[in-house]
Amino acid sequence: MPTLWIDADACPRHAREVIVRAAERTRTPTHFVANHRLPLPPSAWVSALAVPGGFDAADDAIVDRVAAGDLVVTADLPLAEAALGRGADVITNRGEALTRDGIRAQVQMRDFMETLRASGEHTGGPKPYGDVERRTFANALDRWLTRARARGD
């Protein structure tokens, strides 16, 4: 079975709960990586990796450890791009699958939006994380875990 790598610095609590339940149910090794300590339940399948503070330290720790066939859960596009380059799959904590074909366009759009914000334009942020987002994420994670199990990973 492949490993789940969670960019936990910005992962909503509800998504963390979904991940922990799925990891326990499917006995999937899962690592939450963050710049701070995370409250996680005791588990044989779930662990927390606290990395020293610093710009992109958690992202770098994930990229250093991820392997082809693993899953990375992140909304960080540069981390997603690096993980995809290592052969991992990537989904956001809202359940959106990120792909090699689409990641460059998404990074370019993010950079464009940052330029607009820097010029004083109000672009708004992501909508709040609610029940719909949690369900969409849970379904995407379950589909990925089912495919991984069918592949014999």
N, C-alpha and C positions, 0 to 999 in steps of 0.2 A: 504494500500500500504506500502511495506517495505521502509526502508530508505537507501539512498546511502551514504557511508562514503568514502571520498576521501583523500588518503595520498597525500596531496598537495605539500609537500616539494620538491618532484621530479617529479611532474606531468607536462608534457609539456603543454605549452599554448594552442596548438591546441586541445589536449585532454580535457582541461578545458572547452574550447568553446563548444565542442561536448556535454559534460556533462551538461552544463548550458542549452543548447537548448533542450536536452532530458528531463531534469527535468521540464522545463517550459511546454513543450508539453504534458508531461504525468502527470504533477502535483505531482511529486515525491519529498518528503522531501530529501534534499541533503545538506550535510555538508562537506565543504572543511576544513581539519584540517592541520595546519602548524605551524612552529616555528616563523613565521613572518606574517605580514599583507598581504593579497592577494587582488588585485584589482578585484572585482567581480561586475557585474551589479546589481542594485537593483532588488530584487525578493522576492516574497512571499514564494518561494519554495527552494531557494538557500541561504545558509548562510556560513560565514567563522568563524572558531573557531581558534583564535591565542592562542597557548599554550606557557607557559614560555620556553625559550631555555633550552636545556639540551638533553643529549643523549637519544634518543627514546621517548622523551616527547610526540610528536605527535602520535606516534604509541601506546603508553600507553593510551592516551586519547581516541583513536578509540576503542581499546580493552575494555576499561571500559564502553563504551557506546553501542557497537554493540550488536545486538540481532539476534537470529535465524531467518533466512529468509531475513536478510538485505544483501546488496552487498557492499563489500569493493573493491575499486580500488587501487591497489598498485603493485609495483614491488619488494617490500621489503619482502623477503621470511619468516623471523621470524614473521613479522606482519601477513602475509598471513596464516601461520601455526596457530597462536593464534586465528585469526578470524574464520578459518575453525573449530577449536576446540570449538568455541562458537556457531556453527551452521550456520554461515554466508556463503554466496557464495563469491568467490574472482575471479576477472579478473585483468590482468595487463593493463597498459595504452596502450599496443599494441594489446589487445584483446584476450590474451591467458587465458583460464580458468584454474585456479589452483584448484586441488582437494586433498582431504584427502589421496587418494591412491598414488598420485604422489609427494606430497610436500616433504616428507622425502628424496626421491632420489634427488630432486632439491636442497634441503638444503645441502646435502652431496656433490653434484657436485659444488655448490658455494664454500663450504669450501675447497674442493680440488683445485679449481682455485685460491683461495686466497693464499693457500700454495705455489702453483706454482709461483704466482706473488711475494710473499715474498722471494722466492729463486732467484729472478732475471729474471725469465722467462717472456717474453712479450706475453701475451695472447690476447691482443686486447680488445676492449670494445664493447658495443652494437652498431649496425649500427645506423646511424642518423634517427631521427624521421621525416618521410616524409608523403607524401600523401597516400601511400599504408598503412602505419601503422595507420594513422588517419582513413582511411576507414575501415580497419579491426577492429579497436577498436569501431568505431561507429556502425558497424554491430553487434558486440558481445554485446554491451550495449543494442541496440534495441531488440535483441533476448531475453536477460535476462528480460528486462522490459515487453516484450510481454508475456513471460512465467509467470512472477509474476502476471500480470493482469489476465491471464487465470486461475491461481490458486485461484484467488479471494483475494490475499493479499492486 
